[in-house]
Amino acid sequence: MLKAIFTFIIFLSFSSTAWAIPRAPYDNLDREVPIVLGHPLSDYDFNGIVRLSNCSASLVHFTGQPKTSKAYVLTNGHCISRWGGFLRPGEVIYNQRDSRSMRVYRTLQETIGVRAESLVYATMTGTDAALYRLEVTYEDLESQGIESLEMNFERPLLGMPIQVVSGYWKRGFTCNVDGFVYQLLEAGWTFEDSIRYTESGCEIYGGTSGSPVVSGDNTRVVIAVNNTMNESGQNCTMNNPCEVDEDGQKSIMPNRGYAQQTWWFYSCLTEGFEIDLERDGCRLHKGME
């Protein structure tokens, strides 16, 4: 996951210590990474993209949410711990105090520091997602020139163009939705209805975990959160997820990246734009019984 916080060999020169799984190459709030070559950065809008110490993230809002609300930040469930220690299968964190520091991009060259006040939700079961609430409002951030991205409330479409925008690496990727995976198995974790990327364009790597997957039509709409890749062709192991169809047949797609859909959050959303796991029809995992 795990690819995304896995030590990537070409980045080891940035640190005197070779981090072991699952650490990122280094703390990205302590020392900023150089820009990695890829698609022209002018193709991507970094306003509202977030940099974590070990992952990427994005400043997001729900459709209709007032600007006076405390702002949300979206990332992966496996990104919540600064130095690793993944959530167990079936585990959920819900409405816990958390004062994590982050940096939000105004432009590719400019960021401002923000701090979370709580971890609203996090899991690695069914999906791989986490939602933080910041101390500041959307209105506060807009006064500093920072706009949030909108969370899509509908299931994305097969073949739609997408962008994966990484705050950790200041890098963007462009491809399409290649398919939907009934179940994606990685080590002991199971993700449902995952998005598979097309073969070329979204060759993700360490640090891109938690990046928003944005609709490629320049609407600043988040359809998913980037989370893993089959990096060496192994079957259902760490950093090598396998696909499982509705008949239980397993297959692998070497070098393919995956993301988890985010419209599920709307199924648990109250009129006050809070996450309520007991809400009728809520699709998010509620935790171990």
N, C-alpha and C positions, 0 to 999 in steps of 0.2 A: 504494500500500500504504500501501498505500503511501499509501493514503488516510489510514491511521492515524497516519503521522508527517509528514503533509503540513501546511503552514501553513494554518490555517483562518482566513478573513478576519476573523471577529468577535473573534478572540483576539489580533490584532496589537497592540491597545492595551496589552497586557501587556509588550511589549518595544519598545525604541527601534530595534531592527533588524528588518527584514522578512526572516526566514529564507527561503532558497531551498530547493527540493526537495533532499534529503529530510528536512530538519531539522524537529523538532518546534517548537512555538511558543517554548519555552524549557526550560531544565534544571529539571525538576520536583523534583529533590532540593535545588536551590539556593533556589528560591522556590515555595511551595505555591500551587496554583491555587485560585480560589474555587469553591464548589459551583455547578454549572450546573443550571438548572431542567430537570425532566423528570418521569419517574415518581416518585411519593413514595419517598424514600430508605428509609422504614421497610419497603418491600417487599423490600429486598435485605439479604443477610447479608454484611458486609464483613470479617468475621473471616477472616484468611488471604489476603485480597486484597493484591496487591503493587503498589507504585508504583516505576517505574523513572525514570531521568532523561528518557527520551524516549518511553516506552510504558507499557503496563499489563502485569500478570503475575499469577501466583497461586502460592501455596504448595501443593504437591500431594504425594500419596503413592500408591504402588501398593497394590492389595489384598493384605493380609497382610504388608506391610512393617513391620519392627519399629520401635518408637519410638526405639530407640537408634541408628538409621541417621542419617547426615548427611541433612539435608532437601533436597528438590528444589524448584526454582522453574521454572514453565513460562511461556514467552512465544513470540513469533514469531521465526523465523530472521532476518527483516529488522530486528529490534529490537536485535541484539547489539552493533552499533556505536553509540557515543554520538552521533556526529555524521554518521551515514550511511555510505555505502560498502557497498552491498549485496553479498552473496555472489553469485558468478557462477552462471549455470545449470550444474548438475552439481557444484558445489562443496559440500563437507561439512567442518565442523569437528568433531573427535572427540577428547574427553578432553584438552583443552588447559587449562593453568593460566589462571585469570582471577579477579581480586580485585574484581570489580564491586560497588559499593555499591548497596543497595536499602533500601526501607522497607516493612515489613509492617504491615497494619492489624490492630489488636486490636478497635477499634470505628471507626466513621466519623470520630470525633474524635481517636483515639489511634493512633499508629504507633510501631514500634521500628525502629531501624536494624540491618541485617544485612549481611553481606558474603559473596559467593560465594568459593569456593576453586578452582572449575574450571567450565569450559563443557563439559559432558558430550557434548552433541550439538547441532548446528545445521545447517540446510539451508534452501534455498528451492526445492528440486527435489522434485517429487512431493507434498511438503507444505511448509508455511511454519511451522516450529516450532524451538524451542530449549529445551534443558533444562540449567539450572545446578544445581550442587551447592553448598550453603552450608557455611560453617565450623561451624555449629551443628547439633544434632540436633533431631528432632521433640520429644523429651523436654525439651530445653532451652527450646524455644519454648512448649510447653504449660505449663511452670512460670511463664511470663509471660502466660498466658491466651490464647495463640494456637493455634488448631487448623488443621490442613491439610485440604484438600479431596481427595476420592478420585478417582483417574483411572478412568474407566469402561473395562472390559475387553471390551465388546461394541459392535458397530456400533449407533449410535443409530437410532431409528425415525422414519419419515415422519410428520409432523404433531405430533410430541411438543412440548410447551411448553418453552421455554428462556428463560434470562436471560443477558444479557451484562453483566458487572460490571466497570467500568473503575476501576482504582486511580489512573490519571493524572488523570482528571476528577472522581473521586468521584461517579460517575453510573451508573445502571443502565438497561437496556433490556429489554423483554419482548416476545416474539413466539413463533413456532413454526418448526419445520423445514418448509420449503416443498418441498424437493426435494434430490436428490443429483445433482451435475454430473459427468459422466464425465471431462471435462477442462476446466479453467479456465485460459485463457491471458491473461497480463498482461505486456505488453512481451515480454521474452525468457524469462519464467518459465512453467512448466507445473505446475499443481496437479491432483491426481487425487482423484476421489470427494469433491469439496468439498460442503459444506452450504450451501444457499441459504436465506436468511431469508424469511419472509413479507413482504408488501409494506409493512405498517405495523408500527410498534413498535420495530424495531431499525434506526433511521436513524443508523448509526454515523458517526463523523467523526474528525478528527485527534486522536491521542493514545489512541484506544481499541484500537489494535493490541496484540495479546498478551493481551487480556482473556479470562478463561476463559468458555466457553459452558457454563452450568450447567443441568442438568436442572431443569425448573420445578416439580418435586414436593417441593421443600424437603429433598432428601436430601444436598445438598452434593456432588454427583457431577459431575465435569467430563467432558463428551462431546466437546469441540472447543476450538480456540483461534481467536478472532476475528482476521481478517487483512485484508480488503479490501472494496471497494465500487465499483460502476460509477457514477461521480459525474456524468458529463456526457453519457452516451449514445454515446461514441465506441466504436470496435471494436478490442479487443485491445491497447489502448495503456496506458501508465502511468496508474494510478488509474481505468482503464476496462476491467476484464477482460471477456472474452467467453466464452461457453459453447460447448463442442464436444461433440457427441454421438458415439456409437460409429460412426456412418457418416461422421464428419468434417464434418458440417454445423455451421456457426457461427451463433450468435444472441447478441443482447445483451438485458440486462434492466436498463434504466436505473434508478438509485437503489436497486438491490438490494445488500444486504450478504452477505458470504460468510465461512465459517469452515472450518478444516481439522480433520478428525477426528484424535483422539489415541489411539484404541485400538491403533493401529499399534505404539506403543511396547512393548506387551505381547508382540508377536511377536519382539522382540529382547531380552527381559528374561531374565536368568539367575536361578538359584535364590537368588543373593545380592543380587538386585535391582539389578544393574548392567546397562547397555546394551552388548550384544555384537552388533556389526554382522555378524559371521561366523556367528551362530547360525542353524541351519537354519530356513528360513521367515521370516527377518527381512524385513519389508516396507520398512523405512526405507532411503533412498538411501545407498549406500556410498561415493559420491564418484566423481570422474572417473577413468577408467581410465588 
